[in-house]
Structure formats: structure tokens, C-alpha cells
């Protein structure tokens, strides 16, 4: 492989990553379960704090409905991103209302792409701002309990 071949591959990877980040930003500006699921591969795997792992399209759609039932006005703003080889790192500022109270946090998502879609996403964030809102605000606690009722009773 020549240096030119390496640069061509990196340029292609960079263009694909930039296109994905553009679609990601557009989707998180006005998310719905359907729009979010369009970004993910059929064999998706999500790993994140405070929630069990998610596998496959059906679980991903249920996960989005779950999250948006707790925080119906949730949006995300891309703060920064970087890519290397089929992995994209996105720093995302999340904002919304949980139980009538504003909540905001920053997550760093490590996203493995396959065919331009998310194959695996590992979210790294401090869940304390969310937990604090849930614990000290009765309406937030009620919203969280409603959204998690099925999961809590299955254990």
C-alpha cells in the first residue's frame, strides 16, 4: 500500500464520518424513535449508564420510546467529534425536561459504524445530574418510575 492509498482511505473514512455526524446532528435536533432508529444497524448494540444493554432494532426502538417518555423534549447538540477508522467519537450536549425540571448533561459516544449506520454505541457520561433531578424532584421521580415500571417489576 502506498502513502497515496492510505490517504485516499482516510479521506473516504473522514467523509463518511462527517456525513454520519451531519445526519446524527440533524436527527438529535428533533429526535423521534423512528428517526433515531434510522441511524442504527439492524444488529445494533447500545451500552450506557443507568440502563441495560440494548440489542437489535426492536430493542433500540423500545429504548428510544423509553428515553423520550421520560424526557419528551430531549434534544442533543454536537459539541465536537473525531473519527478514526470506522469509529466516531461524538461529544453531545443533551437537554430536556424531566418531570417538569430542566436537565442537561454531556455524553461522549464511542460509535462503531458499519455501512454508515451505528453498529455499536458505548455512551460515557456522568449520570449524577439525571439522578439528582430524579431524586430531589417528585415529578421527575414519578416520570422515571412510570418509564421504568415494567423494568422494575420484571426483576
C-alpha positions as a printed NumPy array, in Angstrom:
array([[  0.   ,   0.   ,   0.   ],
       [  1.353,   3.382,  -0.895],
       [  1.036,   6.587,   1.076],
       [ -1.472,   7.788,  -1.511],
       [ -3.64 ,   4.689,  -0.935],
       [ -3.58 ,   5.29 ,   2.796],
       [ -4.569,   8.928,   2.378],
       [ -7.4  ,   8.021,  -0.004],
       [ -8.819,   5.553,   2.51 ],
       [ -8.55 ,   8.065,   5.343],
       [-10.207,  10.759,   3.231],
       [-13.054,   8.375,   2.386],
       [-13.4  ,   7.41 ,   6.062],
       [-13.38 ,  11.09 ,   7.063],
       [-16.065,  11.934,   4.501],
       [-18.24 ,   9.026,   5.652],
       [-17.751,  10.047,   9.293],
       [-18.595,  13.683,   8.526],
       [-21.737,  12.595,   6.676],
       [-22.774,  10.405,   9.613],
       [-22.177,  13.22 ,  12.122],
       [-24.288,  15.56 ,   9.975],
       [-27.17 ,  13.051,   9.952],
       [-26.682,  12.422,  13.689],
       [-26.892,  16.171,  14.456],
       [-29.98 ,  16.634,  12.276],
       [-31.697,  13.698,  13.965],
       [-30.879,  14.81 ,  17.523],
       [-32.141,  18.344,  16.79 ],
       [-35.687,  16.891,  16.661],
       [-35.497,  13.231,  17.702],
       [-38.227,  10.625,  17.359],
       [-37.832,   6.866,  17.887],
       [-38.253,   6.33 ,  14.141],
       [-35.673,   8.937,  13.12 ],
       [-33.177,   7.717,  15.726],
       [-33.625,   4.113,  14.617],
       [-32.821,   5.124,  11.017],
       [-29.266,   5.834,  12.2  ],
       [-28.679,   2.347,  13.585],
       [-27.76 ,  -1.008,  12.083],
       [-30.244,  -3.89 ,  12.425],
       [-27.782,  -5.634,  14.784],
       [-27.185,  -2.562,  16.952],
       [-25.727,  -2.799,  20.438],
       [-26.059,   0.117,  22.904],
       [-24.207,   0.267,  26.202],
       [-24.908,   3.176,  28.547],
       [-25.116,   4.094,  32.253],
       [-28.399,   3.589,  34.137],
       [-29.944,   1.272,  31.519],
       [-29.439,  -2.349,  30.493],
       [-27.654,  -3.069,  27.2  ],
       [-29.783,  -2.843,  24.052],
       [-29.503,  -5.348,  21.186],
       [-31.216,  -5.148,  17.793],
       [-33.621,  -2.794,  16.053],
       [-36.706,  -3.722,  18.112],
       [-34.944,  -3.127,  21.437],
       [-33.44 ,   0.098,  20.081],
       [-36.902,   1.415,  19.146],
       [-38.177,   0.47 ,  22.616],
       [-35.149,   2.194,  24.182],
       [-35.835,   5.433,  22.272],
       [-39.516,   5.335,  23.277],
       [-38.445,   4.754,  26.887],
       [-35.988,   7.666,  26.931],
       [-38.373,  10.052,  25.167],
       [-41.227,   9.085,  27.51 ],
       [-39.107,  10.314,  30.435],
       [-37.725,  13.383,  28.639],
       [-40.181,  14.162,  25.819],
       [-38.427,  17.349,  24.687],
       [-34.939,  15.814,  24.693],
       [-32.533,  17.219,  22.116],
       [-28.836,  16.796,  21.503],
       [-26.262,  19.231,  20.176],
       [-22.952,  18.009,  18.781],
       [-20.187,  19.869,  20.624],
       [-17.264,  18.146,  18.922],
       [-16.357,  14.941,  17.153],
       [-13.428,  12.936,  15.863],
       [-13.117,   9.796,  13.764],
       [-10.57 ,   7.119,  13.167],
       [-11.013,   4.029,  11.099],
       [-14.808,   3.158,  11.396],
       [-15.098,   4.645,  14.892],
       [-16.599,   8.062,  15.553],
       [-16.384,   9.837,  18.902],
       [-19.134,  12.407,  19.414],
       [-19.358,  14.817,  22.342],
       [-23.058,  15.572,  22.665],
       [-24.813,  18.077,  24.952],
       [-28.224,  16.676,  25.883],
       [-31.033,  18.971,  27.094],
       [-34.634,  18.408,  28.033],
       [-37.229,  18.437,  30.77 ],
       [-37.574,  15.586,  33.247],
       [-40.673,  15.739,  35.429],
       [-41.106,  19.45 ,  34.744],
       [-37.493,  20.295,  35.597],
       [-34.769,  21.197,  33.097],
       [-31.946,  18.702,  32.874],
       [-28.688,  18.868,  30.932],
       [-25.673,  16.609,  30.624],
       [-22.803,  15.908,  28.249],
       [-22.117,  12.455,  26.882],
       [-19.243,  11.106,  24.853],
       [-20.437,   8.398,  22.495],
       [-17.995,   5.9  ,  21.005],
       [-19.753,   4.797,  17.843],
       [-18.655,   1.935,  15.601],
       [-20.073,   2.346,  12.113],
       [-20.999,  -0.364,   9.646],
       [-22.377,   0.626,   6.241],
       [-22.886,   4.194,   7.505],
       [-25.012,   3.079,  10.462],
       [-24.319,   2.664,  14.167],
       [-23.351,  -0.947,  14.834],
       [-22.239,  -0.383,  18.436],
       [-22.509,   2.646,  20.704],
       [-20.935,   2.99 ,  24.117],
       [-22.045,   6.131,  25.947],
       [-19.793,   7.648,  28.587],
       [-21.428,  10.227,  30.849],
       [-21.857,  11.157,  34.479],
       [-25.412,  10.107,  35.429],
       [-25.368,  12.282,  38.576],
       [-27.246,  15.287,  37.039],
       [-30.056,  12.957,  35.971],
       [-30.121,  11.067,  39.269],
       [-30.089,  14.307,  41.263],
       [-33.109,  15.585,  39.324],
       [-34.912,  12.259,  39.743],
       [-34.256,  12.067,  43.488],
       [-34.989,  15.664,  44.547],
       [-37.926,  16.447,  42.251],
       [-41.11 ,  14.451,  42.941],
       [-42.432,  14.985,  39.389],
       [-39.126,  13.765,  37.944],
       [-39.198,  10.706,  40.205],
       [-42.775,   9.994,  39.105],
       [-41.769,  10.305,  35.426],
       [-38.797,   7.999,  35.955],
       [-40.907,   5.433,  37.84 ],
       [-43.591,   5.475,  35.124],
       [-40.993,   4.998,  32.397],
       [-39.237,   2.207,  34.307],
       [-42.264,   0.457,  35.863],
       [-42.121,  -2.568,  33.568],
       [-38.39 ,  -2.998,  34.006],
       [-38.622,  -2.673,  37.785],
       [-41.385,  -5.285,  38.106],
       [-39.619,  -7.86 ,  35.878],
       [-36.659,  -8.202,  38.23 ]])
